[in-house]
């Protein structure tokens, strides 16, 4: 689980940077605080399934791309 959590954290951080948006901007888009997005990006917490679905939808990627299962 730790490995997956790290991958999720890295993916969120990389996806956010690929769109050149801040943690606050992504949080606003998804309905979460900048602090929450920061915690996801650091691997301190994991987004819930609803947040993951919204991240995948916003960045127009597949679940496999998000979780690094390609």
Predicted model as a PDB file, atoms N, CA, C, CB and O in Angstrom, pLDDT in the B-factor column:
MODEL        1                                                                  
ATOM      1  N   UNK A   1       0.821  -1.199   0.000  1.00 41.00           N  
ATOM      2  CA  UNK A   1       0.000   0.000   0.000  1.00 41.00           C  
ATOM      3  C   UNK A   1       0.857   1.252   0.000  1.00 41.00           C  
ATOM      4  CB  UNK A   1      -0.930   0.004   1.198  1.00 41.00           C  
ATOM      5  O   UNK A   1       0.508   2.232  -0.658  1.00 41.00           O  
ATOM      6  N   UNK A   2       1.963   1.246   0.717  1.00 42.00           N  
ATOM      7  CA  UNK A   2       2.832   2.418   0.760  1.00 42.00           C  
ATOM      8  C   UNK A   2       3.321   2.783  -0.631  1.00 42.00           C  
ATOM      9  CB  UNK A   2       4.021   2.169   1.685  1.00 42.00           C  
ATOM     10  O   UNK A   2       3.373   3.961  -0.986  1.00 42.00           O  
ATOM     11  N   UNK A   3       3.681   1.771  -1.424  1.00 47.00           N  
ATOM     12  CA  UNK A   3       4.158   2.038  -2.773  1.00 47.00           C  
ATOM     13  C   UNK A   3       3.077   2.703  -3.613  1.00 47.00           C  
ATOM     14  CB  UNK A   3       4.622   0.747  -3.439  1.00 47.00           C  
ATOM     15  O   UNK A   3       3.344   3.673  -4.322  1.00 47.00           O  
ATOM     16  N   UNK A   4       1.871   2.187  -3.534  1.00 54.00           N  
ATOM     17  CA  UNK A   4       0.755   2.768  -4.270  1.00 54.00           C  
ATOM     18  C   UNK A   4       0.523   4.212  -3.834  1.00 54.00           C  
ATOM     19  CB  UNK A   4      -0.521   1.935  -4.064  1.00 54.00           C  
ATOM     20  O   UNK A   4       0.302   5.094  -4.663  1.00 54.00           O  
ATOM     21  N   UNK A   5       0.577   4.441  -2.527  1.00 52.00           N  
ATOM     22  CA  UNK A   5       0.365   5.783  -2.005  1.00 52.00           C  
ATOM     23  C   UNK A   5       1.417   6.736  -2.547  1.00 52.00           C  
ATOM     24  CB  UNK A   5       0.389   5.778  -0.474  1.00 52.00           C  
ATOM     25  O   UNK A   5       1.108   7.879  -2.881  1.00 52.00           O  
ATOM     26  N   UNK A   6       2.654   6.274  -2.636  1.00 56.00           N  
ATOM     27  CA  UNK A   6       3.710   7.117  -3.172  1.00 56.00           C  
ATOM     28  C   UNK A   6       3.442   7.411  -4.640  1.00 56.00           C  
ATOM     29  CB  UNK A   6       5.085   6.450  -2.996  1.00 56.00           C  
ATOM     30  O   UNK A   6       3.624   8.543  -5.090  1.00 56.00           O  
ATOM     31  N   UNK A   7       3.014   6.411  -5.385  1.00 83.00           N  
ATOM     32  CA  UNK A   7       2.716   6.602  -6.794  1.00 83.00           C  
ATOM     33  C   UNK A   7       1.575   7.593  -6.970  1.00 83.00           C  
ATOM     34  CB  UNK A   7       2.370   5.269  -7.453  1.00 83.00           C  
ATOM     35  O   UNK A   7       1.647   8.471  -7.830  1.00 83.00           O  
ATOM     36  N   UNK A   8       0.538   7.466  -6.182  1.00 88.00           N  
ATOM     37  CA  UNK A   8      -0.576   8.399  -6.245  1.00 88.00           C  
ATOM     38  C   UNK A   8      -0.085   9.813  -5.942  1.00 88.00           C  
ATOM     39  CB  UNK A   8      -1.692   7.986  -5.261  1.00 88.00           C  
ATOM     40  O   UNK A   8      -0.436  10.759  -6.646  1.00 88.00           O  
ATOM     41  N   UNK A   9       0.715   9.951  -4.910  1.00 90.00           N  
ATOM     42  CA  UNK A   9       1.253  11.262  -4.539  1.00 90.00           C  
ATOM     43  C   UNK A   9       2.078  11.851  -5.677  1.00 90.00           C  
ATOM     44  CB  UNK A   9       2.107  11.154  -3.268  1.00 90.00           C  
ATOM     45  O   UNK A   9       1.898  13.013  -6.042  1.00 90.00           O  
ATOM     46  N   UNK A  10       2.966  11.065  -6.225  1.00 90.00           N  
ATOM     47  CA  UNK A  10       3.807  11.540  -7.326  1.00 90.00           C  
ATOM     48  C   UNK A  10       2.972  11.904  -8.544  1.00 90.00           C  
ATOM     49  CB  UNK A  10       4.840  10.481  -7.701  1.00 90.00           C  
ATOM     50  O   UNK A  10       3.233  12.907  -9.207  1.00 90.00           O  
ATOM     51  N   UNK A  11       1.966  11.084  -8.836  1.00 91.00           N  
ATOM     52  CA  UNK A  11       1.125  11.355  -9.998  1.00 91.00           C  
ATOM     53  C   UNK A  11       0.331  12.642  -9.837  1.00 91.00           C  
ATOM     54  CB  UNK A  11       0.178  10.198 -10.240  1.00 91.00           C  
ATOM     55  O   UNK A  11       0.215  13.422 -10.783  1.00 91.00           O  
ATOM     56  N   UNK A  12      -0.207  12.869  -8.666  1.00 93.00           N  
ATOM     57  CA  UNK A  12      -0.965  14.104  -8.438  1.00 93.00           C  
ATOM     58  C   UNK A  12      -0.045  15.311  -8.610  1.00 93.00           C  
ATOM     59  CB  UNK A  12      -1.609  14.108  -7.020  1.00 93.00           C  
ATOM     60  O   UNK A  12      -0.404  16.289  -9.267  1.00 93.00           O  
ATOM     61  N   UNK A  13       1.114  15.232  -8.030  1.00 91.00           N  
ATOM     62  CA  UNK A  13       2.076  16.330  -8.133  1.00 91.00           C  
ATOM     63  C   UNK A  13       2.474  16.569  -9.592  1.00 91.00           C  
ATOM     64  CB  UNK A  13       3.325  16.031  -7.283  1.00 91.00           C  
ATOM     65  O   UNK A  13       2.495  17.711 -10.052  1.00 91.00           O  
ATOM     66  N   UNK A  14       2.785  15.502 -10.310  1.00 92.00           N  
ATOM     67  CA  UNK A  14       3.206  15.634 -11.707  1.00 92.00           C  
ATOM     68  C   UNK A  14       2.080  16.109 -12.612  1.00 92.00           C  
ATOM     69  CB  UNK A  14       3.737  14.315 -12.215  1.00 92.00           C  
ATOM     70  O   UNK A  14       2.302  16.926 -13.505  1.00 92.00           O  
ATOM     71  N   UNK A  15       0.886  15.607 -12.388  1.00 94.00           N  
ATOM     72  CA  UNK A  15      -0.258  16.043 -13.183  1.00 94.00           C  
ATOM     73  C   UNK A  15      -0.526  17.533 -12.973  1.00 94.00           C  
ATOM     74  CB  UNK A  15      -1.505  15.222 -12.823  1.00 94.00           C  
ATOM     75  O   UNK A  15      -0.767  18.276 -13.924  1.00 94.00           O  
ATOM     76  N   UNK A  16      -0.480  17.943 -11.730  1.00 92.00           N  
ATOM     77  CA  UNK A  16      -0.723  19.355 -11.409  1.00 92.00           C  
ATOM     78  C   UNK A  16       0.310  20.237 -12.098  1.00 92.00           C  
ATOM     79  CB  UNK A  16      -0.689  19.585  -9.880  1.00 92.00           C  
ATOM     80  O   UNK A  16      -0.026  21.267 -12.683  1.00 92.00           O  
ATOM     81  N   UNK A  17       1.560  19.823 -12.021  1.00 92.00           N  
ATOM     82  CA  UNK A  17       2.637  20.609 -12.638  1.00 92.00           C  
ATOM     83  C   UNK A  17       2.534  20.606 -14.165  1.00 92.00           C  
ATOM     84  CB  UNK A  17       4.004  20.063 -12.209  1.00 92.00           C  
ATOM     85  O   UNK A  17       2.907  21.584 -14.812  1.00 92.00           O  
ATOM     86  N   UNK A  18       2.031  19.514 -14.741  1.00 94.00           N  
ATOM     87  CA  UNK A  18       1.897  19.435 -16.201  1.00 94.00           C  
ATOM     88  C   UNK A  18       0.896  20.458 -16.724  1.00 94.00           C  
ATOM     89  CB  UNK A  18       1.468  18.027 -16.622  1.00 94.00           C  
ATOM     90  O   UNK A  18       1.013  20.924 -17.858  1.00 94.00           O  
ATOM     91  N   UNK A  19      -0.081  20.804 -15.905  1.00 94.00           N  
ATOM     92  CA  UNK A  19      -1.081  21.815 -16.272  1.00 94.00           C  
ATOM     93  C   UNK A  19      -0.697  23.197 -15.742  1.00 94.00           C  
ATOM     94  CB  UNK A  19      -2.463  21.416 -15.737  1.00 94.00           C  
ATOM     95  O   UNK A  19      -1.399  24.184 -15.965  1.00 94.00           O  
ATOM     96  N   UNK A  20       0.437  23.241 -15.034  1.00 96.00           N  
ATOM     97  CA  UNK A  20       0.938  24.497 -14.475  1.00 96.00           C  
ATOM     98  C   UNK A  20      -0.108  25.166 -13.580  1.00 96.00           C  
ATOM     99  CB  UNK A  20       1.352  25.451 -15.601  1.00 96.00           C  
ATOM    100  O   UNK A  20      -0.374  26.362 -13.700  1.00 96.00           O  
ATOM    101  N   UNK A  21      -0.695  24.369 -12.681  1.00 96.00           N  
ATOM    102  CA  UNK A  21      -1.657  24.921 -11.737  1.00 96.00           C  
ATOM    103  C   UNK A  21      -1.163  24.687 -10.309  1.00 96.00           C  
ATOM    104  CB  UNK A  21      -3.059  24.290 -11.945  1.00 96.00           C  
ATOM    105  O   UNK A  21      -0.447  23.726 -10.027  1.00 96.00           O  
ATOM    106  N   UNK A  22      -1.555  25.566  -9.447  1.00 96.00           N  
ATOM    107  CA  UNK A  22      -1.136  25.485  -8.049  1.00 96.00           C  
ATOM    108  C   UNK A  22      -1.993  24.481  -7.296  1.00 96.00           C  
ATOM    109  CB  UNK A  22      -1.216  26.864  -7.376  1.00 96.00           C  
ATOM    110  O   UNK A  22      -3.016  24.012  -7.794  1.00 96.00           O  
ATOM    111  N   UNK A  23      -1.556  24.165  -6.094  1.00 95.00           N  
ATOM    112  CA  UNK A  23      -2.349  23.294  -5.223  1.00 95.00           C  
ATOM    113  C   UNK A  23      -3.697  23.935  -4.936  1.00 95.00           C  
ATOM    114  CB  UNK A  23      -1.599  23.004  -3.903  1.00 95.00           C  
ATOM    115  O   UNK A  23      -4.727  23.261  -4.914  1.00 95.00           O  
ATOM    116  N   UNK A  24      -3.680  25.232  -4.717  1.00 96.00           N  
ATOM    117  CA  UNK A  24      -4.918  25.958  -4.447  1.00 96.00           C  
ATOM    118  C   UNK A  24      -5.876  25.922  -5.624  1.00 96.00           C  
ATOM    119  CB  UNK A  24      -4.611  27.391  -4.088  1.00 96.00           C  
ATOM    120  O   UNK A  24      -7.082  25.755  -5.442  1.00 96.00           O  
ATOM    121  N   UNK A  25      -5.344  26.078  -6.834  1.00 97.00           N  
ATOM    122  CA  UNK A  25      -6.189  26.034  -8.023  1.00 97.00           C  
ATOM    123  C   UNK A  25      -6.801  24.646  -8.214  1.00 97.00           C  
ATOM    124  CB  UNK A  25      -5.381  26.429  -9.264  1.00 97.00           C  
ATOM    125  O   UNK A  25      -7.990  24.520  -8.506  1.00 97.00           O  
ATOM    126  N   UNK A  26      -5.982  23.608  -8.047  1.00 96.00           N  
ATOM    127  CA  UNK A  26      -6.514  22.252  -8.185  1.00 96.00           C  
ATOM    128  C   UNK A  26      -7.545  21.974  -7.098  1.00 96.00           C  
ATOM    129  CB  UNK A  26      -5.377  21.211  -8.123  1.00 96.00           C  
ATOM    130  O   UNK A  26      -8.584  21.367  -7.358  1.00 96.00           O  
ATOM    131  N   UNK A  27      -7.257  22.415  -5.898  1.00 96.00           N  
ATOM    132  CA  UNK A  27      -8.215  22.243  -4.812  1.00 96.00           C  
ATOM    133  C   UNK A  27      -9.542  22.902  -5.116  1.00 96.00           C  
ATOM    134  CB  UNK A  27      -7.654  22.800  -3.530  1.00 96.00           C  
ATOM    135  O   UNK A  27     -10.599  22.319  -4.875  1.00 96.00           O  
ATOM    136  N   UNK A  28      -9.497  24.110  -5.643  1.00 97.00           N  
ATOM    137  CA  UNK A  28     -10.723  24.837  -5.975  1.00 97.00           C  
ATOM    138  C   UNK A  28     -11.504  24.099  -7.067  1.00 97.00           C  
ATOM    139  CB  UNK A  28     -10.391  26.278  -6.432  1.00 97.00           C  
ATOM    140  O   UNK A  28     -12.727  23.988  -6.994  1.00 97.00           O  
ATOM    141  N   UNK A  29     -10.800  23.604  -8.063  1.00 96.00           N  
ATOM    142  CA  UNK A  29     -11.434  22.862  -9.154  1.00 96.00           C  
ATOM    143  C   UNK A  29     -12.131  21.610  -8.623  1.00 96.00           C  
ATOM    144  CB  UNK A  29     -10.391  22.478 -10.224  1.00 96.00           C  
ATOM    145  O   UNK A  29     -13.239  21.277  -9.045  1.00 96.00           O  
ATOM    146  N   UNK A  30     -11.469  20.924  -7.693  1.00 96.00           N  
ATOM    147  CA  UNK A  30     -11.983  19.654  -7.177  1.00 96.00           C  
ATOM    148  C   UNK A  30     -12.862  19.802  -5.944  1.00 96.00           C  
ATOM    149  CB  UNK A  30     -10.843  18.747  -6.857  1.00 96.00           C  
ATOM    150  O   UNK A  30     -13.521  18.847  -5.532  1.00 96.00           O  
ATOM    151  N   UNK A  31     -12.877  20.998  -5.349  1.00 96.00           N  
ATOM    152  CA  UNK A  31     -13.689  21.218  -4.160  1.00 96.00           C  
ATOM    153  C   UNK A  31     -12.987  20.869  -2.861  1.00 96.00           C  
ATOM    154  CB  UNK A  31     -14.938  20.430  -4.262  1.00 96.00           C  
ATOM    155  O   UNK A  31     -13.633  20.512  -1.876  1.00 96.00           O  
ATOM    156  N   UNK A  32     -11.653  20.973  -2.858  1.00 97.00           N  
ATOM    157  CA  UNK A  32     -10.858  20.685  -1.668  1.00 97.00           C  
ATOM    158  C   UNK A  32      -9.936  21.865  -1.387  1.00 97.00           C  
ATOM    159  CB  UNK A  32     -10.040  19.374  -1.844  1.00 97.00           C  
ATOM    160  O   UNK A  32      -9.744  22.729  -2.243  1.00 97.00           O  
ATOM    161  N   UNK A  33      -9.373  21.896  -0.201  1.00 96.00           N  
ATOM    162  CA  UNK A  33      -8.459  22.970   0.161  1.00 96.00           C  
ATOM    163  C   UNK A  33      -7.079  22.730  -0.446  1.00 96.00           C  
ATOM    164  CB  UNK A  33      -8.356  23.095   1.686  1.00 96.00           C  
ATOM    165  O   UNK A  33      -6.740  21.612  -0.832  1.00 96.00           O  
ATOM    166  N   UNK A  34      -6.300  23.792  -0.523  1.00 95.00           N  
ATOM    167  CA  UNK A  34      -4.915  23.677  -0.984  1.00 95.00           C  
ATOM    168  C   UNK A  34      -4.135  22.751  -0.051  1.00 95.00           C  
ATOM    169  CB  UNK A  34      -4.239  25.076  -1.055  1.00 95.00           C  
ATOM    170  O   UNK A  34      -3.266  22.002  -0.499  1.00 95.00           O  
ATOM    171  N   UNK A  35      -4.442  22.802   1.231  1.00 96.00           N  
ATOM    172  CA  UNK A  35      -3.777  21.947   2.212  1.00 96.00           C  
ATOM    173  C   UNK A  35      -4.027  20.467   1.931  1.00 96.00           C  
ATOM    174  CB  UNK A  35      -4.249  22.295   3.621  1.00 96.00           C  
ATOM    175  O   UNK A  35      -3.120  19.643   2.037  1.00 96.00           O  
ATOM    176  N   UNK A  36      -5.260  20.144   1.573  1.00 96.00           N  
ATOM    177  CA  UNK A  36      -5.599  18.763   1.251  1.00 96.00           C  
ATOM    178  C   UNK A  36      -4.826  18.300   0.028  1.00 96.00           C  
ATOM    179  CB  UNK A  36      -7.106  18.615   1.018  1.00 96.00           C  
ATOM    180  O   UNK A  36      -4.270  17.202   0.026  1.00 96.00           O  
ATOM    181  N   UNK A  37      -4.785  19.123  -1.013  1.00 95.00           N  
ATOM    182  CA  UNK A  37      -4.038  18.784  -2.230  1.00 95.00           C  
ATOM    183  C   UNK A  37      -2.553  18.654  -1.909  1.00 95.00           C  
ATOM    184  CB  UNK A  37      -4.261  19.855  -3.333  1.00 95.00           C  
ATOM    185  O   UNK A  37      -1.878  17.776  -2.446  1.00 95.00           O  
ATOM    186  N   UNK A  38      -2.046  19.507  -1.049  1.00 95.00           N  
ATOM    187  CA  UNK A  38      -0.651  19.427  -0.619  1.00 95.00           C  
ATOM    188  C   UNK A  38      -0.379  18.105   0.086  1.00 95.00           C  
ATOM    189  CB  UNK A  38      -0.303  20.600   0.307  1.00 95.00           C  
ATOM    190  O   UNK A  38       0.636  17.458  -0.173  1.00 95.00           O  
ATOM    191  N   UNK A  39      -1.271  17.707   0.964  1.00 95.00           N  
ATOM    192  CA  UNK A  39      -1.115  16.429   1.669  1.00 95.00           C  
ATOM    193  C   UNK A  39      -1.138  15.253   0.701  1.00 95.00           C  
ATOM    194  CB  UNK A  39      -2.218  16.259   2.717  1.00 95.00           C  
ATOM    195  O   UNK A  39      -0.382  14.297   0.873  1.00 95.00           O  
ATOM    196  N   UNK A  40      -1.991  15.313  -0.309  1.00 94.00           N  
ATOM    197  CA  UNK A  40      -2.005  14.255  -1.330  1.00 94.00           C  
ATOM    198  C   UNK A  40      -0.662  14.205  -2.051  1.00 94.00           C  
ATOM    199  CB  UNK A  40      -3.153  14.486  -2.348  1.00 94.00           C  
ATOM    200  O   UNK A  40      -0.093  13.131  -2.243  1.00 94.00           O  
ATOM    201  N   UNK A  41      -0.161  15.369  -2.448  1.00 90.00           N  
ATOM    202  CA  UNK A  41       1.085  15.446  -3.210  1.00 90.00           C  
ATOM    203  C   UNK A  41       2.304  15.011  -2.420  1.00 90.00           C  
ATOM    204  CB  UNK A  41       1.291  16.838  -3.699  1.00 90.00           C  
ATOM    205  O   UNK A  41       3.302  14.580  -2.997  1.00 90.00           O  
ATOM    206  N   UNK A  42       2.225  15.121  -1.103  1.00 90.00           N  
ATOM    207  CA  UNK A  42       3.329  14.689  -0.233  1.00 90.00           C  
ATOM    208  C   UNK A  42       3.182  13.236   0.189  1.00 90.00           C  
ATOM    209  CB  UNK A  42       3.406  15.575   1.006  1.00 90.00           C  
ATOM    210  O   UNK A  42       4.106  12.665   0.769  1.00 90.00           O  
ATOM    211  N   UNK A  43       2.046  12.635  -0.089  1.00 89.00           N  
ATOM    212  CA  UNK A  43       1.798  11.262   0.331  1.00 89.00           C  
ATOM    213  C   UNK A  43       1.383  11.145   1.781  1.00 89.00           C  
ATOM    214  CB  UNK A  43       3.011  10.438   0.101  1.00 89.00           C  
ATOM    215  O   UNK A  43       1.392  10.049   2.340  1.00 89.00           O  
ATOM    216  N   UNK A  44       1.016  12.263   2.404  1.00 92.00           N  
ATOM    217  CA  UNK A  44       0.566  12.236   3.799  1.00 92.00           C  
ATOM    218  C   UNK A  44      -0.820  11.610   3.935  1.00 92.00           C  
ATOM    219  CB  UNK A  44       0.554  13.650   4.376  1.00 92.00           C  
ATOM    220  O   UNK A  44      -1.116  10.930   4.917  1.00 92.00           O  
ATOM    221  N   UNK A  45      -1.659  11.852   2.935  1.00 93.00           N  
ATOM    222  CA  UNK A  45      -2.993  11.262   2.884  1.00 93.00           C  
ATOM    223  C   UNK A  45      -3.268  10.867   1.447  1.00 93.00           C  
ATOM    224  CB  UNK A  45      -4.084  12.249   3.420  1.00 93.00           C  
ATOM    225  O   UNK A  45      -2.563  11.282   0.527  1.00 93.00           O  
ATOM    226  N   UNK A  46      -4.301  10.061   1.268  1.00 92.00           N  
ATOM    227  CA  UNK A  46      -4.726   9.669  -0.071  1.00 92.00           C  
ATOM    228  C   UNK A  46      -6.082  10.290  -0.372  1.00 92.00           C  
ATOM    229  CB  UNK A  46      -4.787   8.126  -0.205  1.00 92.00           C  
ATOM    230  O   UNK A  46      -6.914  10.430   0.525  1.00 92.00           O  
ATOM    231  N   UNK A  47      -6.308  10.659  -1.616  1.00 95.00           N  
ATOM    232  CA  UNK A  47      -7.635  11.154  -1.977  1.00 95.00           C  
ATOM    233  C   UNK A  47      -8.650  10.014  -1.911  1.00 95.00           C  
ATOM    234  CB  UNK A  47      -7.620  11.787  -3.392  1.00 95.00           C  
ATOM    235  O   UNK A  47      -8.314   8.854  -2.152  1.00 95.00           O  
ATOM    236  N   UNK A  48      -9.889  10.357  -1.582  1.00 95.00           N  
ATOM    237  CA  UNK A  48     -10.937   9.343  -1.582  1.00 95.00           C  
ATOM    238  C   UNK A  48     -11.327   9.022  -3.025  1.00 95.00           C  
ATOM    239  CB  UNK A  48     -12.174   9.822  -0.767  1.00 95.00           C  
ATOM    240  O   UNK A  48     -10.858   9.672  -3.960  1.00 95.00           O  
ATOM    241  N   UNK A  49     -12.179   8.026  -3.199  1.00 95.00           N  
ATOM    242  CA  UNK A  49     -12.527   7.563  -4.547  1.00 95.00           C  
ATOM    243  C   UNK A  49     -13.197   8.659  -5.365  1.00 95.00           C  
ATOM    244  CB  UNK A  49     -13.443   6.347  -4.467  1.00 95.00           C  
ATOM    245  O   UNK A  49     -12.980   8.744  -6.574  1.00 95.00           O  
ATOM    246  N   UNK A  50     -13.999   9.490  -4.734  1.00 96.00           N  
ATOM    247  CA  UNK A  50     -14.643  10.588  -5.457  1.00 96.00           C  
ATOM    248  C   UNK A  50     -13.606  11.575  -5.963  1.00 96.00           C  
ATOM    249  CB  UNK A  50     -15.660  11.305  -4.559  1.00 96.00           C  
ATOM    250  O   UNK A  50     -13.680  12.025  -7.107  1.00 96.00           O  
ATOM    251  N   UNK A  51     -12.639  11.913  -5.121  1.00 96.00           N  
ATOM    252  CA  UNK A  51     -11.575  12.831  -5.541  1.00 96.00           C  
ATOM    253  C   UNK A  51     -10.753  12.218  -6.664  1.00 96.00           C  
ATOM    254  CB  UNK A  51     -10.665  13.188  -4.352  1.00 96.00           C  
ATOM    255  O   UNK A  51     -10.391  12.912  -7.614  1.00 96.00           O  
ATOM    256  N   UNK A  52     -10.455  10.930  -6.568  1.00 96.00           N  
ATOM    257  CA  UNK A  52      -9.687  10.260  -7.619  1.00 96.00           C  
ATOM    258  C   UNK A  52     -10.448  10.314  -8.944  1.00 96.00           C  
ATOM    259  CB  UNK A  52      -9.391   8.791  -7.226  1.00 96.00           C  
ATOM    260  O   UNK A  52      -9.861  10.609  -9.985  1.00 96.00           O  
ATOM    261  N   UNK A  53     -11.738  10.033  -8.908  1.00 96.00           N  
ATOM    262  CA  UNK A  53     -12.545  10.110 -10.129  1.00 96.00           C  
ATOM    263  C   UNK A  53     -12.497  11.516 -10.727  1.00 96.00           C  
ATOM    264  CB  UNK A  53     -14.002   9.707  -9.835  1.00 96.00           C  
ATOM    265  O   UNK A  53     -12.386  11.678 -11.942  1.00 96.00           O  
ATOM    266  N   UNK A  54     -12.582  12.520  -9.871  1.00 97.00           N  
ATOM    267  CA  UNK A  54     -12.558  13.904 -10.349  1.00 97.00           C  
ATOM    268  C   UNK A  54     -11.185  14.300 -10.887  1.00 97.00           C  
ATOM    269  CB  UNK A  54     -12.964  14.852  -9.226  1.00 97.00           C  
ATOM    270  O   UNK A  54     -11.095  15.045 -11.863  1.00 97.00           O  
ATOM    271  N   UNK A  55     -10.131  13.815 -10.268  1.00 96.00           N  
ATOM    272  CA  UNK A  55      -8.770  14.075 -10.763  1.00 96.00           C  
ATOM    273  C   UNK A  55      -8.609  13.460 -12.148  1.00 96.00           C  
ATOM    274  CB  UNK A  55      -7.698  13.504  -9.783  1.00 96.00           C  
ATOM    275  O   UNK A  55      -8.116  14.106 -13.072  1.00 96.00           O  
ATOM    276  N   UNK A  56      -9.025  12.216 -12.278  1.00 96.00           N  
ATOM    277  CA  UNK A  56      -8.907  11.511 -13.555  1.00 96.00           C  
ATOM    278  C   UNK A  56      -9.714  12.220 -14.639  1.00 96.00           C  
ATOM    279  CB  UNK A  56      -9.376  10.052 -13.410  1.00 96.00           C  
ATOM    280  O   UNK A  56      -9.256  12.364 -15.773  1.00 96.00           O  
ATOM    281  N   UNK A  57     -10.908  12.656 -14.283  1.00 97.00           N  
ATOM    282  CA  UNK A  57     -11.751  13.368 -15.242  1.00 97.00           C  
ATOM    283  C   UNK A  57     -11.121  14.705 -15.627  1.00 97.00           C  
ATOM    284  CB  UNK A  57     -13.158  13.592 -14.661  1.00 97.00           C  
ATOM    285  O   UNK A  57     -11.047  15.037 -16.810  1.00 97.00           O  
ATOM    286  N   UNK A  58     -10.670  15.465 -14.646  1.00 96.00           N  
ATOM    287  CA  UNK A  58     -10.091  16.782 -14.930  1.00 96.00           C  
ATOM    288  C   UNK A  58      -8.864  16.682 -15.828  1.00 96.00           C  
ATOM    289  CB  UNK A  58      -9.719  17.484 -13.631  1.00 96.00           C  
ATOM    290  O   UNK A  58      -8.713  17.465 -16.765  1.00 96.00           O  
ATOM    291  N   UNK A  59      -7.993  15.727 -15.548  1.00 96.00           N  
ATOM    292  CA  UNK A  59      -6.755  15.594 -16.321  1.00 96.00           C  
ATOM    293  C   UNK A  59      -6.937  14.729 -17.567  1.00 96.00           C  
ATOM    294  CB  UNK A  59      -5.661  15.005 -15.449  1.00 96.00           C  
ATOM    295  O   UNK A  59      -5.993  14.534 -18.332  1.00 96.00           O  
ATOM    296  N   UNK A  60      -8.155  14.211 -17.770  1.00 96.00           N  
ATOM    297  CA  UNK A  60      -8.489  13.418 -18.954  1.00 96.00           C  
ATOM    298  C   UNK A  60      -7.501  12.263 -19.147  1.00 96.00           C  
ATOM    299  CB  UNK A  60      -8.504  14.312 -20.202  1.00 96.00           C  
ATOM    300  O   UNK A  60      -6.886  12.111 -20.202  1.00 96.00           O  
ATOM    301  N   UNK A  61      -7.375  11.461 -18.094  1.00 93.00           N  
ATOM    302  CA  UNK A  61      -6.499  10.291 -18.127  1.00 93.00           C  
ATOM    303  C   UNK A  61      -7.299   9.068 -17.702  1.00 93.00           C  
ATOM    304  CB  UNK A  61      -5.255  10.488 -17.207  1.00 93.00           C  
ATOM    305  O   UNK A  61      -8.434   9.182 -17.241  1.00 93.00           O  
ATOM    306  N   UNK A  62      -6.694   7.899 -17.863  1.00 92.00           N  
ATOM    307  CA  UNK A  62      -7.352   6.657 -17.456  1.00 92.00           C  
ATOM    308  C   UNK A  62      -6.941   6.306 -16.023  1.00 92.00           C  
ATOM    309  CB  UNK A  62      -6.994   5.495 -18.432  1.00 92.00           C  
ATOM    310  O   UNK A  62      -5.988   6.862 -15.478  1.00 92.00           O  
ATOM    311  N   UNK A  63      -7.685   5.371 -15.431  1.00 89.00           N  
ATOM    312  CA  UNK A  63      -7.312   4.880 -14.103  1.00 89.00           C  
ATOM    313  C   UNK A  63      -5.920   4.267 -14.147  1.00 89.00           C  
ATOM    314  CB  UNK A  63      -8.340   3.845 -13.590  1.00 89.00           C  
ATOM    315  O   UNK A  63      -5.125   4.442 -13.224  1.00 89.00           O  
ATOM    316  N   UNK A  64      -5.632   3.546 -15.229  1.00 86.00           N  
ATOM    317  CA  UNK A  64      -4.321   2.904 -15.365  1.00 86.00           C  
ATOM    318  C   UNK A  64      -3.202   3.940 -15.400  1.00 86.00           C  
ATOM    319  CB  UNK A  64      -4.277   2.041 -16.633  1.00 86.00           C  
ATOM    320  O   UNK A  64      -2.151   3.754 -14.787  1.00 86.00           O  
ATOM    321  N   UNK A  65      -3.439   5.036 -16.126  1.00 87.00           N  
ATOM    322  CA  UNK A  65      -2.428   6.103 -16.170  1.00 87.00           C  
ATOM    323  C   UNK A  65      -2.237   6.730 -14.781  1.00 87.00           C  
ATOM    324  CB  UNK A  65      -2.836   7.194 -17.196  1.00 87.00           C  
ATOM    325  O   UNK A  65      -1.118   7.016 -14.356  1.00 87.00           O  
ATOM    326  N   UNK A  66      -3.352   6.929 -14.101  1.00 89.00           N  
ATOM    327  CA  UNK A  66      -3.259   7.550 -12.774  1.00 89.00           C  
ATOM    328  C   UNK A  66      -2.503   6.682 -11.772  1.00 89.00           C  
ATOM    329  CB  UNK A  66      -4.649   7.841 -12.243  1.00 89.00           C  
ATOM    330  O   UNK A  66      -1.657   7.167 -11.021  1.00 89.00           O  
ATOM    331  N   UNK A  67      -2.827   5.391 -11.777  1.00 84.00           N  
ATOM    332  CA  UNK A  67      -2.218   4.496 -10.809  1.00 84.00           C  
ATOM    333  C   UNK A  67      -0.894   3.902 -11.289  1.00 84.00           C  
ATOM    334  CB  UNK A  67      -3.172   3.393 -10.479  1.00 84.00           C  
ATOM    335  O   UNK A  67      -0.251   3.147 -10.559  1.00 84.00           O  
ATOM    336  N   UNK A  68      -0.489   4.236 -12.504  1.00 72.00           N  
ATOM    337  CA  UNK A  68       0.797   3.770 -13.001  1.00 72.00           C  
ATOM    338  C   UNK A  68       0.805   2.302 -13.341  1.00 72.00           C  
ATOM    339  CB  UNK A  68       1.855   4.047 -12.002  1.00 72.00           C  
ATOM    340  O   UNK A  68       1.842   1.648 -13.234  1.00 72.00           O  
ATOM    341  N   UNK A  69      -0.355   1.758 -13.758  1.00 59.00           N  
ATOM    342  CA  UNK A  69      -0.462   0.340 -14.056  1.00 59.00           C  
ATOM    343  C   UNK A  69      -0.313   0.031 -15.545  1.00 59.00           C  
ATOM    344  CB  UNK A  69      -1.780  -0.180 -13.563  1.00 59.00           C  
ATOM    345  O   UNK A  69      -0.738  -1.029 -16.007  1.00 59.00           O  
ATOM    346  N   UNK A  70       0.279   0.938 -16.283  1.00 48.00           N  
ATOM    347  CA  UNK A  70       0.412   0.721 -17.730  1.00 48.00           C  
ATOM    348  C   UNK A  70       1.408  -0.360 -18.024  1.00 48.00           C  
ATOM    349  CB  UNK A  70       0.823   1.998 -18.436  1.00 48.00           C  
ATOM    350  O   UNK A  70       1.649  -0.677 -19.189  1.00 48.00           O  
TER     351      UNK A  70                                                      
ENDMDL                                                                          
END                                                                             
